[in-house]
């Protein structure tokens, strides 16, 4: 019963991370000035400090939460026995993982263009991992899966918010804003995911020692 409850909490954590990615990180009363993590990955390029190389921000890390959400959905799909459910979750994962890719026609050369190359190949890696976990994730040892949940959760809660924290002063120079609920949901979801992974790992270790 507890395992089932933890599985529901895993879904909740992934929903929080995914919703947080699309939700507002920069909030402003003018709708055109509201920015999500998905927006920030592109918008950050227009900051003067980023153009001059003075802003230590890796913009692709703003896309990390949706890549991690996709990988997490792959892990969840791997534990679903019914094929329709498994394929529905996989389809959702693939739909989300492609979000950071540039639009046509830039997409055609994204794999070799310096501006988009890292985003393109990171997206392909996340897509591949999601597919692998969907069809073979059930074969993973439970301890390995628990460690993966911890890694996904910590990464989701840490890296994109860290980049945002670095960019905040420069964004504030452009216009005054409030912190949106998106980054809050992102961090909460990541922390929750890491905690669940920790509980699963401790439980597995106790069983092994018994």
ROZA-148230 format. One record per residue: chain; residue number from 0; x, y, z of N, C-alpha, C, O in turn. Coordinates in steps of 0.2 Angstrom, whole numbers, plus 5000, padded with zeros to 4 digits. Layout:
BEGIN
(node 'A', NUM, (X, Y, Z), (X, Y, Z), (X, Y, Z), (X, Y, Z));
...
// end
This chain:
BEGIN
(node 'A', 0, (5004, 4994, 5000), (5000, 5000, 5000), (5004, 5006, 5000), (5003, 5011, 4996));
(node 'A', 1, (5010, 5006, 5004), (5014, 5012, 5004), (5018, 5013, 4998), (5018, 5019, 4996));
(node 'A', 2, (5019, 5008, 4994), (5023, 5008, 4988), (5018, 5012, 4983), (5020, 5016, 4979));
(node 'A', 3, (5012, 5010, 4983), (5007, 5013, 4979), (5006, 5021, 4980), (5006, 5025, 4976));
(node 'A', 4, (5006, 5023, 4987), (5006, 5030, 4989), (5012, 5033, 4986), (5011, 5039, 4984));
(node 'A', 5, (5018, 5030, 4987), (5024, 5034, 4984), (5024, 5034, 4977), (5026, 5039, 4974));
(node 'A', 6, (5021, 5030, 4973), (5020, 5030, 4966), (5016, 5036, 4964), (5017, 5040, 4959));
(node 'A', 7, (5010, 5037, 4968), (5006, 5043, 4967), (5010, 5049, 4968), (5009, 5054, 4964));
(node 'A', 8, (5014, 5049, 4973), (5018, 5055, 4975), (5023, 5057, 4969), (5025, 5062, 4968));
(node 'A', 9, (5026, 5051, 4966), (5030, 5052, 4961), (5027, 5056, 4955), (5030, 5061, 4952));
(node 'A', 10, (5021, 5054, 4953), (5017, 5057, 4948), (5016, 5065, 4950), (5017, 5069, 4946));
(node 'A', 11, (5014, 5066, 4956), (5013, 5073, 4959), (5019, 5077, 4958), (5019, 5083, 4955));
(node 'A', 12, (5025, 5074, 4960), (5031, 5078, 4959), (5033, 5079, 4952), (5035, 5085, 4950));
(node 'A', 13, (5032, 5075, 4947), (5033, 5076, 4940), (5028, 5081, 4937), (5030, 5085, 4933));
(node 'A', 14, (5022, 5081, 4940), (5017, 5086, 4937), (5020, 5093, 4940), (5019, 5098, 4936));
(node 'A', 15, (5022, 5094, 4946), (5024, 5100, 4949), (5030, 5103, 4945), (5031, 5108, 4943));
(node 'A', 16, (5035, 5098, 4943), (5041, 5100, 4939), (5039, 5102, 4932), (5041, 5108, 4930));
(node 'A', 17, (5035, 5098, 4929), (5032, 5100, 4922), (5028, 5107, 4922), (5029, 5111, 4918));
(node 'A', 18, (5024, 5107, 4927), (5020, 5113, 4927), (5024, 5119, 4929), (5023, 5125, 4926));
(node 'A', 19, (5029, 5118, 4933), (5033, 5124, 4935), (5038, 5126, 4929), (5039, 5132, 4929));
(node 'A', 20, (5039, 5122, 4925), (5043, 5124, 4919), (5039, 5128, 4915), (5042, 5133, 4912));
(node 'A', 21, (5033, 5127, 4914), (5029, 5131, 4909), (5026, 5137, 4913), (5023, 5142, 4910));
(node 'A', 22, (5025, 5137, 4920), (5023, 5142, 4923), (5027, 5148, 4924), (5033, 5148, 4922));
(node 'A', 23, (5025, 5154, 4926), (5029, 5160, 4926), (5034, 5160, 4932), (5033, 5158, 4937));
(node 'A', 24, (5040, 5161, 4929), (5046, 5162, 4934), (5047, 5170, 4935), (5048, 5172, 4941));
(node 'A', 25, (5046, 5173, 4930), (5046, 5181, 4930), (5039, 5183, 4930), (5035, 5182, 4924));
(node 'A', 26, (5036, 5186, 4935), (5029, 5188, 4935), (5028, 5196, 4934), (5032, 5199, 4937));
(node 'A', 27, (5024, 5198, 4930), (5023, 5205, 4928), (5016, 5206, 4927), (5012, 5202, 4924));
(node 'A', 28, (5013, 5212, 4928), (5006, 5213, 4927), (5004, 5213, 4919), (4999, 5212, 4917));
(node 'A', 29, (5010, 5215, 4916), (5009, 5215, 4908), (5011, 5208, 4906), (5016, 5205, 4907));
(node 'A', 30, (5006, 5205, 4902), (5006, 5198, 4900), (5012, 5197, 4896), (5016, 5191, 4896));
(node 'A', 31, (5014, 5202, 4892), (5020, 5201, 4888), (5027, 5200, 4891), (5032, 5199, 4888));
(node 'A', 32, (5027, 5202, 4897), (5033, 5202, 4901), (5034, 5196, 4906), (5038, 5196, 4910));
(node 'A', 33, (5029, 5192, 4906), (5029, 5186, 4910), (5033, 5181, 4906), (5032, 5179, 4901));
(node 'A', 34, (5038, 5178, 4910), (5043, 5173, 4907), (5043, 5167, 4911), (5043, 5166, 4917));
(node 'A', 35, (5042, 5161, 4907), (5043, 5154, 4910), (5050, 5152, 4909), (5054, 5156, 4906));
(node 'A', 36, (5052, 5146, 4912), (5058, 5143, 4911), (5059, 5142, 4903), (5065, 5143, 4901));
(node 'A', 37, (5054, 5140, 4900), (5055, 5139, 4893), (5056, 5145, 4889), (5060, 5145, 4884));
(node 'A', 38, (5053, 5151, 4891), (5055, 5157, 4888), (5062, 5160, 4890), (5065, 5163, 4886));
(node 'A', 39, (5064, 5159, 4896), (5070, 5161, 4898), (5076, 5158, 4894), (5081, 5162, 4893));
(node 'A', 40, (5075, 5152, 4892), (5081, 5149, 4889), (5082, 5153, 4882), (5088, 5152, 4880));
(node 'A', 41, (5077, 5156, 4879), (5078, 5160, 4873), (5079, 5167, 4875), (5084, 5171, 4872));
(node 'A', 42, (5075, 5170, 4879), (5075, 5177, 4881), (5082, 5179, 4884), (5084, 5185, 4883));
(node 'A', 43, (5085, 5175, 4888), (5091, 5177, 4891), (5097, 5179, 4886), (5101, 5183, 4888));
(node 'A', 44, (5096, 5177, 4880), (5101, 5179, 4875), (5101, 5186, 4873), (5106, 5189, 4870));
(node 'A', 45, (5096, 5190, 4875), (5095, 5197, 4873), (5097, 5201, 4879), (5097, 5207, 4878));
(node 'A', 46, (5099, 5198, 4884), (5102, 5203, 4890), (5109, 5205, 4888), (5113, 5201, 4885));
(node 'A', 47, (5110, 5212, 4888), (5117, 5214, 4887), (5123, 5211, 4890), (5128, 5210, 4887));
(node 'A', 48, (5122, 5209, 4896), (5127, 5206, 4900), (5129, 5199, 4897), (5134, 5196, 4897));
(node 'A', 49, (5123, 5195, 4895), (5124, 5189, 4892), (5128, 5189, 4885), (5132, 5185, 4884));
(node 'A', 50, (5126, 5194, 4881), (5129, 5195, 4875), (5137, 5197, 4875), (5141, 5195, 4871));
(node 'A', 51, (5138, 5201, 4881), (5145, 5202, 4882), (5149, 5197, 4885), (5155, 5198, 4886));
(node 'A', 52, (5146, 5192, 4887), (5150, 5186, 4891), (5151, 5188, 4898), (5154, 5184, 4901));
(node 'A', 53, (5147, 5193, 4901), (5148, 5194, 4908), (5143, 5191, 4913), (5144, 5191, 4919));
(node 'A', 54, (5138, 5188, 4910), (5133, 5184, 4914), (5135, 5177, 4914), (5134, 5174, 4908));
(node 'A', 55, (5137, 5174, 4919), (5139, 5167, 4920), (5132, 5162, 4920), (5131, 5159, 4925));
(node 'A', 56, (5129, 5162, 4914), (5123, 5158, 4914), (5123, 5153, 4908), (5124, 5156, 4902));
(node 'A', 57, (5122, 5147, 4909), (5121, 5142, 4904), (5114, 5142, 4902), (5110, 5138, 4906));
(node 'A', 58, (5112, 5145, 4897), (5105, 5146, 4895), (5101, 5139, 4894), (5095, 5138, 4896));
(node 'A', 59, (5105, 5134, 4892), (5102, 5127, 4891), (5099, 5124, 4897), (5095, 5120, 4897));
(node 'A', 60, (5102, 5126, 4903), (5100, 5123, 4909), (5093, 5125, 4911), (5089, 5122, 4915));
(node 'A', 61, (5090, 5131, 4908), (5083, 5132, 4909), (5078, 5127, 4906), (5073, 5126, 4908));
(node 'A', 62, (5081, 5123, 4901), (5077, 5118, 4898), (5077, 5111, 4902), (5074, 5106, 4901));
(node 'A', 63, (5082, 5111, 4907), (5083, 5105, 4910), (5077, 5102, 4913), (5076, 5096, 4913));
(node 'A', 64, (5073, 5106, 4917), (5067, 5103, 4920), (5062, 5099, 4915), (5060, 5094, 4917));
(node 'A', 65, (5061, 5101, 4909), (5057, 5098, 4905), (5060, 5091, 4902), (5057, 5086, 4901));
(node 'A', 66, (5067, 5091, 4901), (5070, 5085, 4899), (5070, 5080, 4905), (5069, 5074, 4904));
(node 'A', 67, (5071, 5082, 4911), (5070, 5078, 4917), (5063, 5075, 4918), (5062, 5070, 4920));
(node 'A', 68, (5058, 5080, 4917), (5051, 5077, 4917), (5050, 5072, 4912), (5047, 5067, 4913));
(node 'A', 69, (5053, 5072, 4906), (5052, 5067, 4901), (5055, 5061, 4903), (5052, 5055, 4902));
(node 'A', 70, (5061, 5061, 4905), (5065, 5055, 4908), (5061, 5052, 4913), (5060, 5046, 4914));
(node 'A', 71, (5058, 5056, 4918), (5054, 5053, 4923), (5048, 5050, 4921), (5046, 5045, 4924));
(node 'A', 72, (5045, 5053, 4916), (5039, 5050, 4913), (5041, 5043, 4910), (5037, 5038, 4910));
(node 'A', 73, (5047, 5043, 4907), (5049, 5036, 4904), (5050, 5031, 4910), (5048, 5025, 4909));
(node 'A', 74, (5053, 5033, 4915), (5053, 5028, 4921), (5046, 5026, 4924), (5045, 5020, 4925));
(node 'A', 75, (5042, 5031, 4924), (5035, 5029, 4926), (5032, 5024, 4921), (5028, 5019, 4923));
(node 'A', 76, (5032, 5026, 4915), (5029, 5021, 4910), (5032, 5014, 4910), (5029, 5010, 4908));
(node 'A', 77, (5039, 5014, 4912), (5042, 5007, 4912), (5039, 5003, 4917), (5039, 4997, 4917));
(node 'A', 78, (5035, 5006, 4922), (5032, 5002, 4927), (5025, 5000, 4926), (5021, 4997, 4930));
(node 'A', 79, (5022, 5003, 4920), (5015, 5002, 4919), (5015, 4996, 4914), (5018, 4995, 4909));
(node 'A', 80, (5011, 4991, 4916), (5010, 4985, 4913), (5006, 4985, 4907), (5007, 4981, 4902));
(node 'A', 81, (5000, 4989, 4907), (4995, 4989, 4902), (4998, 4993, 4896), (5000, 4999, 4897));
(node 'A', 82, (4999, 4990, 4890), (5002, 4994, 4885), (4999, 5000, 4883), (5002, 5005, 4881));
(node 'A', 83, (4992, 5001, 4883), (4989, 5007, 4881), (4991, 5013, 4886), (4993, 5018, 4883));
(node 'A', 84, (4991, 5012, 4892), (4994, 5016, 4897), (5001, 5018, 4896), (5003, 5024, 4896));
(node 'A', 85, (5005, 5013, 4895), (5012, 5014, 4894), (5014, 5019, 4888), (5018, 5023, 4888));
(node 'A', 86, (5010, 5017, 4882), (5011, 5021, 4876), (5008, 5028, 4877), (5011, 5033, 4874));
(node 'A', 87, (5003, 5029, 4881), (5000, 5036, 4882), (5005, 5040, 4886), (5007, 5046, 4884));
(node 'A', 88, (5008, 5037, 4891), (5013, 5041, 4895), (5020, 5042, 4890), (5022, 5048, 4891));
(node 'A', 89, (5021, 5037, 4886), (5027, 5039, 4882), (5026, 5044, 4877), (5030, 5048, 4876));
(node 'A', 90, (5020, 5044, 4874), (5018, 5050, 4869), (5018, 5057, 4873), (5021, 5061, 4870));
(node 'A', 91, (5016, 5057, 4879), (5016, 5063, 4883), (5024, 5065, 4884), (5025, 5071, 4883));
(node 'A', 92, (5028, 5060, 4886), (5035, 5061, 4887), (5038, 5064, 4880), (5042, 5069, 4881));
(node 'A', 93, (5037, 5061, 4875), (5040, 5063, 4868), (5037, 5070, 4866), (5041, 5074, 4864));
(node 'A', 94, (5031, 5072, 4868), (5028, 5078, 4866), (5032, 5084, 4870), (5033, 5089, 4868));
(node 'A', 95, (5033, 5082, 4877), (5036, 5087, 4881), (5043, 5088, 4880), (5046, 5094, 4880));
(node 'A', 96, (5047, 5083, 4878), (5054, 5083, 4877), (5056, 5087, 4871), (5062, 5090, 4871));
(node 'A', 97, (5052, 5088, 4867), (5053, 5092, 4861), (5052, 5099, 4861), (5054, 5103, 4857));
(node 'A', 98, (5049, 5101, 4867), (5048, 5108, 4868), (5054, 5113, 4867), (5053, 5118, 4864));
(node 'A', 99, (5060, 5112, 4869), (5065, 5116, 4869), (5068, 5117, 4862), (5071, 5122, 4861));
(node 'A', 100, (5066, 5113, 4857), (5069, 5113, 4851), (5067, 5120, 4847), (5061, 5122, 4848));
(node 'A', 101, (5071, 5123, 4843), (5069, 5129, 4839), (5064, 5127, 4834), (5063, 5121, 4832));
(node 'A', 102, (5061, 5132, 4832), (5055, 5131, 4827), (5058, 5131, 4820), (5064, 5133, 4819));
(node 'A', 103, (5054, 5129, 4815), (5056, 5128, 4808), (5057, 5136, 4806), (5053, 5140, 4808));
(node 'A', 104, (5062, 5137, 4802), (5067, 5133, 4799), (5073, 5131, 4802), (5077, 5128, 4800));
(node 'A', 105, (5074, 5135, 4808), (5080, 5134, 4812), (5081, 5127, 4814), (5087, 5125, 4815));
(node 'A', 106, (5076, 5123, 4815), (5076, 5116, 4817), (5080, 5112, 4812), (5083, 5107, 4814));
(node 'A', 107, (5080, 5114, 4806), (5083, 5109, 4801), (5090, 5109, 4802), (5094, 5104, 4800));
(node 'A', 108, (5093, 5114, 4804), (5101, 5114, 4805), (5103, 5115, 4812), (5109, 5116, 4814));
(node 'A', 109, (5098, 5113, 4817), (5099, 5114, 4824), (5105, 5109, 4826), (5108, 5111, 4831));
(node 'A', 110, (5106, 5104, 4823), (5110, 5099, 4826), (5118, 5101, 4825), (5122, 5098, 4828));
(node 'A', 111, (5119, 5106, 4820), (5126, 5108, 4819), (5127, 5115, 4820), (5132, 5118, 4820));
(node 'A', 112, (5121, 5119, 4821), (5122, 5126, 4823), (5124, 5127, 4830), (5121, 5125, 4835));
(node 'A', 113, (5130, 5131, 4831), (5132, 5132, 4838), (5127, 5135, 4843), (5127, 5133, 4849));
(node 'A', 114, (5122, 5139, 4840), (5117, 5142, 4845), (5112, 5137, 4847), (5110, 5138, 4853));
(node 'A', 115, (5111, 5132, 4843), (5106, 5127, 4845), (5108, 5120, 4846), (5105, 5115, 4848));
(node 'A', 116, (5115, 5119, 4845), (5118, 5112, 4845), (5117, 5108, 4852), (5115, 5103, 4852));
(node 'A', 117, (5119, 5112, 4857), (5118, 5109, 4864), (5111, 5107, 4865), (5109, 5102, 4868));
(node 'A', 118, (5106, 5112, 4864), (5099, 5110, 4865), (5097, 5104, 4861), (5093, 5100, 4864));
(node 'A', 119, (5099, 5104, 4855), (5096, 5099, 4851), (5099, 5092, 4853), (5095, 5087, 4854));
(node 'A', 120, (5105, 5091, 4855), (5108, 5085, 4857), (5106, 5083, 4864), (5105, 5077, 4865));
(node 'A', 121, (5105, 5088, 4868), (5102, 5086, 4875), (5095, 5084, 4874), (5093, 5079, 4878));
(node 'A', 122, (5091, 5087, 4870), (5084, 5084, 4868), (5084, 5077, 4866), (5080, 5073, 4868));
(node 'A', 123, (5089, 5076, 4861), (5089, 5069, 4858), (5091, 5064, 4864), (5089, 5058, 4864));
(node 'A', 124, (5096, 5066, 4868), (5098, 5061, 4874), (5092, 5060, 4878), (5091, 5054, 4880));
(node 'A', 125, (5088, 5065, 4880), (5083, 5064, 4885), (5077, 5060, 4881), (5074, 5056, 4885));
(node 'A', 126, (5076, 5061, 4875), (5071, 5057, 4871), (5073, 5050, 4871), (5069, 5045, 4872));
(node 'A', 127, (5080, 5048, 4870), (5082, 5042, 4870), (5081, 5038, 4877), (5079, 5032, 4877));
(node 'A', 128, (5083, 5042, 4882), (5083, 5039, 4888), (5075, 5037, 4890), (5074, 5032, 4893));
(node 'A', 129, (5071, 5042, 4888), (5064, 5041, 4890), (5061, 5035, 4886), (5057, 5031, 4889));
(node 'A', 130, (5063, 5034, 4880), (5061, 5028, 4876), (5064, 5021, 4879), (5060, 5016, 4880));
(node 'A', 131, (5070, 5022, 4881), (5074, 5016, 4884), (5070, 5014, 4891), (5069, 5008, 4892));
(node 'A', 132, (5069, 5019, 4895), (5066, 5017, 4901), (5059, 5015, 4901), (5056, 5011, 4905));
(node 'A', 133, (5055, 5017, 4895), (5048, 5015, 4894), (5048, 5008, 4893), (5044, 5004, 4896));
(node 'A', 134, (5053, 5005, 4889), (5052, 4998, 4887), (5057, 4993, 4891), (5055, 4987, 4891));
(node 'A', 135, (5062, 4996, 4894), (5066, 4992, 4898), (5067, 4994, 4905), (5071, 4991, 4909));
(node 'A', 136, (5064, 4999, 4907), (5065, 5002, 4914), (5062, 4997, 4919), (5065, 4997, 4925));
(node 'A', 137, (5058, 4993, 4918), (5055, 4988, 4923), (5061, 4983, 4925), (5060, 4980, 4930));
(node 'A', 138, (5066, 4983, 4921), (5071, 4978, 4922), (5077, 4981, 4927), (5081, 4978, 4929));
(node 'A', 139, (5076, 4988, 4928), (5081, 4991, 4932), (5080, 4989, 4940), (5074, 4988, 4942));
(node 'A', 140, (5086, 4987, 4943), (5085, 4986, 4950), (5082, 4992, 4954), (5083, 4998, 4952));
(node 'A', 141, (5078, 4990, 4959), (5074, 4995, 4962), (5079, 5001, 4966), (5077, 5007, 4966));
(node 'A', 142, (5085, 4998, 4968), (5090, 5003, 4971), (5092, 5008, 4965), (5093, 5014, 4967));
(node 'A', 143, (5093, 5006, 4959), (5095, 5010, 4954), (5090, 5015, 4952), (5091, 5021, 4951));
(node 'A', 144, (5084, 5013, 4952), (5078, 5017, 4951), (5078, 5023, 4956), (5076, 5028, 4954));
(node 'A', 145, (5078, 5021, 4962), (5078, 5026, 4968), (5083, 5031, 4967), (5082, 5037, 4968));
(node 'A', 146, (5089, 5029, 4965), (5095, 5034, 4964), (5093, 5038, 4958), (5095, 5044, 4959));
(node 'A', 147, (5090, 5036, 4953), (5089, 5040, 4947), (5083, 5045, 4949), (5084, 5051, 4947));
(node 'A', 148, (5079, 5043, 4954), (5074, 5048, 4956), (5077, 5054, 4960), (5075, 5059, 4959));
(node 'A', 149, (5082, 5052, 4964), (5085, 5057, 4968), (5089, 5061, 4964), (5089, 5068, 4964));
(node 'A', 150, (5093, 5059, 4959), (5097, 5063, 4954), (5092, 5068, 4950), (5094, 5073, 4949));
(node 'A', 151, (5086, 5065, 4948), (5082, 5069, 4944), (5079, 5075, 4948), (5079, 5080, 4946));
(node 'A', 152, (5077, 5073, 4954), (5074, 5078, 4959), (5079, 5083, 4961), (5077, 5089, 4960));
(node 'A', 153, (5085, 5081, 4962), (5090, 5086, 4964), (5092, 5091, 4958), (5092, 5097, 4959));
(node 'A', 154, (5093, 5088, 4953), (5094, 5092, 4947), (5089, 5097, 4945), (5090, 5102, 4943));
(node 'A', 155, (5082, 5094, 4946), (5077, 5099, 4944), (5076, 5105, 4949), (5075, 5110, 4947));
(node 'A', 156, (5078, 5103, 4955), (5077, 5109, 4960), (5083, 5113, 4960), (5082, 5119, 4963));
(node 'A', 157, (5088, 5111, 4957), (5095, 5115, 4958), (5097, 5119, 4952), (5097, 5125, 4953));
(node 'A', 158, (5097, 5116, 4946), (5101, 5119, 4941), (5098, 5125, 4938), (5101, 5131, 4937));
(node 'A', 159, (5091, 5124, 4936), (5088, 5130, 4932), (5087, 5136, 4937), (5088, 5141, 4935));
(node 'A', 160, (5084, 5134, 4943), (5084, 5140, 4948), (5090, 5143, 4950), (5091, 5149, 4951));
(node 'A', 161, (5096, 5139, 4950), (5102, 5142, 4951), (5104, 5147, 4945), (5106, 5153, 4946));
(node 'A', 162, (5103, 5145, 4939), (5104, 5150, 4933), (5099, 5156, 4934), (5101, 5162, 4932));
(node 'A', 163, (5093, 5155, 4936), (5089, 5160, 4937), (5091, 5165, 4942), (5091, 5171, 4941));
(node 'A', 164, (5094, 5163, 4947), (5096, 5167, 4953), (5102, 5171, 4950), (5103, 5177, 4952));
(node 'A', 165, (5106, 5169, 4946), (5112, 5172, 4943), (5109, 5178, 4938), (5112, 5183, 4938));
(node 'A', 166, (5104, 5176, 4935), (5101, 5181, 4930), (5097, 5187, 4933), (5095, 5192, 4930));
(node 'A', 167, (5094, 5185, 4939), (5089, 5190, 4942), (5091, 5197, 4942), (5087, 5202, 4940));
(node 'A', 168, (5097, 5199, 4944), (5099, 5206, 4944), (5099, 5209, 4937), (5097, 5215, 4936));
(node 'A', 169, (5101, 5206, 4932), (5101, 5208, 4925), (5094, 5209, 4922), (5092, 5214, 4919));
(node 'A', 170, (5090, 5204, 4924), (5083, 5205, 4922), (5079, 5211, 4926), (5076, 5214, 4922));
(node 'A', 171, (5081, 5212, 4932), (5078, 5217, 4936), (5080, 5224, 4933), (5077, 5229, 4933));
(node 'A', 172, (5086, 5224, 4930), (5088, 5231, 4926), (5084, 5232, 4920), (5084, 5238, 4918));
(node 'A', 173, (5081, 5227, 4917), (5077, 5228, 4911), (5070, 5230, 4913), (5068, 5235, 4910));
(node 'A', 174, (5067, 5227, 4918), (5061, 5229, 4921), (5060, 5226, 4928), (5062, 5221, 4929));
(node 'A', 175, (5056, 5229, 4932), (5054, 5227, 4939), (5049, 5221, 4938), (5044, 5221, 4934));
(node 'A', 176, (5050, 5216, 4942), (5046, 5210, 4942), (5045, 5207, 4948), (5048, 5208, 4953));
(node 'A', 177, (5040, 5202, 4949), (5040, 5198, 4955), (5041, 5191, 4953), (5041, 5189, 4947));
(node 'A', 178, (5043, 5187, 4958), (5045, 5180, 4957), (5038, 5176, 4956), (5033, 5177, 4960));
(node 'A', 179, (5038, 5172, 4950), (5032, 5169, 4949), (5031, 5162, 4952), (5036, 5160, 4955));
(node 'A', 180, (5025, 5159, 4952), (5024, 5153, 4955), (5028, 5147, 4952), (5029, 5141, 4955));
(node 'A', 181, (5030, 5148, 4945), (5033, 5142, 4942), (5039, 5140, 4945), (5040, 5134, 4946));
(node 'A', 182, (5044, 5144, 4947), (5050, 5142, 4950), (5049, 5139, 4957), (5052, 5134, 4959));
(node 'A', 183, (5043, 5141, 4960), (5042, 5138, 4967), (5039, 5131, 4966), (5042, 5127, 4969));
(node 'A', 184, (5035, 5130, 4961), (5032, 5123, 4960), (5038, 5119, 4957), (5039, 5113, 4959));
(node 'A', 185, (5043, 5122, 4953), (5049, 5118, 4951), (5053, 5115, 4957), (5055, 5109, 4957));
(node 'A', 186, (5054, 5120, 4961), (5059, 5118, 4967), (5055, 5113, 4972), (5058, 5108, 4974));
(node 'A', 187, (5049, 5114, 4973), (5045, 5109, 4977), (5045, 5103, 4974), (5046, 5097, 4977));
(node 'A', 188, (5043, 5102, 4968), (5043, 5096, 4964), (5049, 5092, 4964), (5049, 5086, 4965));
(node 'A', 189, (5055, 5096, 4963), (5061, 5093, 4963), (5063, 5090, 4970), (5066, 5084, 4971));
(node 'A', 190, (5062, 5094, 4975), (5063, 5092, 4982), (5059, 5086, 4984), (5062, 5081, 4987));
(node 'A', 191, (5053, 5086, 4982), (5048, 5080, 4983), (5051, 5074, 4980), (5051, 5068, 4983));
(node 'A', 192, (5053, 5075, 4974), (5055, 5069, 4970), (5061, 5066, 4973), (5062, 5060, 4974));
(node 'A', 193, (5066, 5070, 4975), (5072, 5068, 4978), (5071, 5064, 4985), (5074, 5059, 4987));
(node 'A', 194, (5066, 5067, 4989), (5064, 5064, 4995), (5061, 5057, 4994), (5062, 5052, 4998));
(node 'A', 195, (5057, 5057, 4989), (5053, 5050, 4988), (5059, 5045, 4986), (5059, 5039, 4988));
(node 'A', 196, (5063, 5047, 4981), (5069, 5043, 4980), (5073, 5041, 4986), (5075, 5035, 4986));
(node 'A', 197, (5074, 5045, 4990), (5078, 5044, 4996), (5074, 5038, 5001), (5077, 5034, 5003));
(node 'A', 198, (5068, 5039, 5001), (5063, 5034, 5005), (5064, 5028, 5002), (5064, 5023, 5005));
(node 'A', 199, (5063, 5027, 4995), (5063, 5021, 4992), (5070, 5018, 4992), (5071, 5012, 4993));
(node 'A', 200, (5075, 5022, 4992), (5082, 5019, 4993), (5083, 5016, 5000), (5086, 5011, 5001));
(node 'A', 201, (5081, 5020, 5005), (5082, 5018, 5012), (5078, 5011, 5013), (5080, 5007, 5016));
(node 'A', 202, (5072, 5011, 5010), (5067, 5005, 5011), (5071, 4999, 5008), (5071, 4994, 5011));
(node 'A', 203, (5074, 5000, 5002), (5077, 4994, 4999), (5083, 4992, 5003), (5084, 4986, 5003));
(node 'A', 204, (5087, 4997, 5005), (5093, 4995, 5009), (5091, 4991, 5016), (5094, 4986, 5018));
(node 'A', 205, (5085, 4993, 5019), (5083, 4990, 5025), (5081, 4982, 5023), (5082, 4978, 5027));
(node 'A', 206, (5077, 4982, 5017), (5075, 4975, 5015), (5081, 4971, 5014), (5082, 4965, 5016));
(node 'A', 207, (5087, 4974, 5011), (5093, 4970, 5009), (5096, 4968, 5016), (5100, 4962, 5016));
(node 'A', 208, (5096, 4972, 5021), (5100, 4970, 5027), (5096, 4966, 5032), (5098, 4963, 5036));
(node 'A', 209, (5089, 4965, 5030), (5085, 4961, 5035), (5087, 4953, 5034), (5083, 4949, 5037));
// end
